[in-house]
Amino acid sequence: MKYLVTGKEGQVVRSIIERAANHPDIAIVTFGRPDVDFSAPETLGPAIATVRPDIIISAAAYTAVDQAESEEDLATTVNGEAAGALARAAAGLGIPIVHISTDYVFDGTKSGAYVESDPVAPIGAYGRSKLAGEEAVAAATPNHAILRTAWVHSPYGKNFVKTMLRVAADRDEMNVVADQVGCPTSALDIADAVLAVAGNLLKSDDTALRGIFHLTNAGRASWAEFATEIFRLSAEQGGPSAKVNPIPSSAYPTPAKRPANSQLDGSKLSATHGVTLQDWRAATETVVTRILQA
């Protein structure tokens, strides 16, 4: 089966390529810059038609959360209009699409974990652009699975785990925000889940397999708790570590406001697709180990 995966260098894309190597029946075709331009959505459909994939995995995105505040038009073109173009191409070819979305579609004011039916209310440009993508995909084709994830990290690219380990190599302690909570999620686990969901869509026309699903590692943590665990795991292996000083978000202002609560409930994905992700601590251990061994 030919899986067209948008993007080439992102954490999720590189993790999908890695994990797909365990599936000899899957051929991954990456689809991204410089060959295609997601800021020109009108060019995507014709390019996809030449590939003739069996399914589209929409993983490419504009992910610069703070920069999006000053580039909302570009973010919306890439995350919204381009996602819609991909979904229309999928509809035209009669194939399913799996689209990766985000916790940022919520405002973060709920006390518990968000479920798929909770009202969306993004508080920043990035979240608005990703919500536009969800809406565009859903409008273009019913044959979709939208997977919302959060706090993504991996051995690839730039992410919180890599940043913490890099900074700890030069500093004995650091301040980390403690009043934002979420679900740290390994892109390696996301990749396994995406491949499982894609396989289900290809095997069955069941409408229950379509729609919106939440996809994160189990459990919750604040950024400060996440950092503390990263350093504990690193120290066990002789890697860099630092003391974490918990601080409020107000002490670390950023152009974009972040949701205070980014927890996502994955029970629907588990019940419908049979996909249940491991606890975030175990997932983080794998990522930390691979980064230190790289």
N, C-alpha and C positions, 0 to 999 in steps of 0.2 A: 504494500500500500504506500502511496506517495503522499507524505505529509508536507504541505507548504507551511513553513514557520517564518513569520515576519520578524525581521531583525537579524543581526548577525553577531553582535558583541555583547548583548545584554545578559544579565545573570540567568534569567529564566531560559533564554534561547540556548546559551552555552550548556546549561544543565540538561535541557531536552536532548541536545545533540549527544551529550555523554550517556544519558540513560537509554536513549534509543539504540545505542550500540548493543544493548542486551536483547534487542528484539530484531532478529534477522528478517522478519517479515515487514519491517518498516524502513522506508527510504526517506530521509529528511532532505528537503530542499529549502535552503535558507533564502530569504527574500528581503533584501535591505540595501542600504546605501553601500557603495555609490551607484548600484545598478538601478535602484528605484528610489523615488523621492516621496516620502509620506507627507511633505508639505504641498505636494501637487496631487491630490487624491484622484483627480480625473485620469491620471496615467496608470493607476493601479489595476483596474479591471482588464484592460487589454494585455498587460504584462502577465497577469494571472492566467488568462485564457491560453497563453502559449505554453504554460507549464502543465495545465490540465491535471491538477492534484485531485486526490480522493477526499481530502479534508484540508481546511485552513486553520492553523493555530495563530491567532492574532496576539502576538506577544510584544511587538515593537511599540514603544510609547515615548512621549515627551515626559521625562520624569524629574526635571529640575524644579522641585516644588517651590522654592523661593523665587527663582528666576521667572516662573510662570506668572507671578504677580505683575511683572512688567511686560510680559510677552503672552498675554492671555489669548490673543488672536491666533498666534502660532500654535500654542498648546492646544487650542480647540480644533484647529485644522488637523493637527497630527492625531490627537487623541479622540476627536469626535468625528470629523468629516472623513478622515482616512479609514477609521473603523467601519463607518457606514459603507464606504466604497468596497471594502473587503467583503462585507456581508452581502452586498448586492451582487458582487462577483460570485460568491458562493451560491447564492440563490439562482443565478443564471446558469451555473454549472450543475445545479441540483445536488449540491454537496453540503455537509454540515460545517459549521464554524465554531471553534472554541475561542472565546475572547477573554483576555486577562484584564480584570479591573481591580478596584482598590477600596480599602476601608475609608478613604477620604471622601467618599460619597455621603458619609454620615457626618453629623455635626459634633459627635463625641459627648453629648449631654446625657445619654442613657446610662443608668447605673450598672446594668449587666451587659452581657454579650449581645451584640446585634444579631438578629435573625433576618432572613432574606426579605420578609414582608414588612420590616420596619420602614417608616418613612425616611426618604433620603433628603438631605439638606446640607450640601457641601458648604464649607465656610471659607473656601479659598479658590483661586483660579484653577489650580491643578485638579481639585475635586470636581469643580464644575465641568472642566474639559473631559474628565473621565466619565462623568455621568452622561454627558452628551454622547460619548461613545457607546455606552450601554443602550441608551435610547435609540441611537441610530442603528445598532446591530439588531435590536428587537424589532424595529420598524421594517427592516429590510428582509428578514427571513425568520420564520418560526423555528427553523432547524438550527438552533444555536444553544450553546451552554456558555453562560457568562460566569466566570470564576473570580470572585473578589478575594484578594489576599492582602497581606499586610507585613510590614517590617521585614522586608526580604533581605536575606544575607546568603552568602555562598563563598566558595573558594575563588569565584570569578569576579572581575570588575571592581567597582567601588561600593562599599557598604559599611555598616556600623561596626561589624566585627573587625574587619580589616583596619578601619580607622582607629579603633580602640587599641589594637595590638601595635599599630605603628606609633601612636602617640606615647604609649606606655614604654616604648623602647627608650624614650628620652626624658620621661617625667615620672616622678614617684607617686604623684597623686593628681587627680583631675576632678572637676565639677561636672556632674551629669544630672540632667533633669529627672526628677522623681515623681512629678505629678501628672505624667502622661503614661497611661497603661495600654498594653496591647498584647499581641501574640507574635513574638519573634518567629519567623518562618523561613526555613531553609529552601532555597530555590531547587535543591536536589530533590526534596520531597514534593515540591510543587510540580517538578518535571514528571516524576512518577505518577502523580495524580492526573496531570494533564493527559498523559499517554493512556491511562486507564479510562478516563472520561471519553477521550477521542475514540478509543476502541469500542466503547459501549454505544456511542452514537452511530458508528459505522455498522454495528451488528444489529441494531434494533431501531425501529421507527417509533418506539414508545414515547409518547409526548411527555411522560413523567421524567424522562431523562433530559429533557430540554428545559431551559429557563435559567434562573439565577441561583448560584450556589456559593457558599462561603468555604474558603479553602485556606486554612492556617494550621500550623502545628498546635497541639493541645496545650492548655494552660495559659497563664497570663503573667506579665511582668511589667514593671516600669522600666524606663530606659536605664535608670541607676541599677536596678536589680539585674537587668540584662548585662550591663557592663561588669558588675561584680562577678557574675557567673562566668563571663568570658575570661576574666583575669584568674579566677580560681582554676579553671580548666587549663589555661595557659601555664600557670605556675606549676601545676602537677607535672607538666611535660618539660619544665625547664625554660619555658618561654617568658616573654615580658609580662609584667603585671604591675598594677598601681592601686593605690588606695582610692576609693570612690567617695567623693563628697556629694551627697544628695542636695540638689538645689531646686527651687521652684522655676517654672517656665518663665516667670516674670524676670528672673535673673539672667536669662539667656534669650533676649529678644531676637526674633527672626522676621524677615519681611512677610512670610506666610504664617498664619495662625494654624497650629496643628490641633486635631481632635484630642481632647483630654482622655477620651476612652475610645480605643480602636479595637476592642475585643470583638471577634466574629465567632458565631456559633456554627460549627461544622456538622451538626447532627443531620441536616437534610442531605448533605453530600454523602454521608456515611450510609444513611437509610436507603437512598435512591441509587447511588452508583457503587456502593460497597467500598468506598474509599475513606479510610480513617487514618489521619496522620498521627505520628508519634508525638510525645511530649517535647516541648521546645528545648528543654535542657539536653536531651539525648541528641536532638538534631544539631544543636549548637556545638556539642562535643565533637561530632564528626567534622563540622566545618572548621573549628579551631585546629583540630589535629591536622587536617589537610593544608591549612594555611601555614602552619608551623613547619610542616614537612616539605613544603614547596621549595 
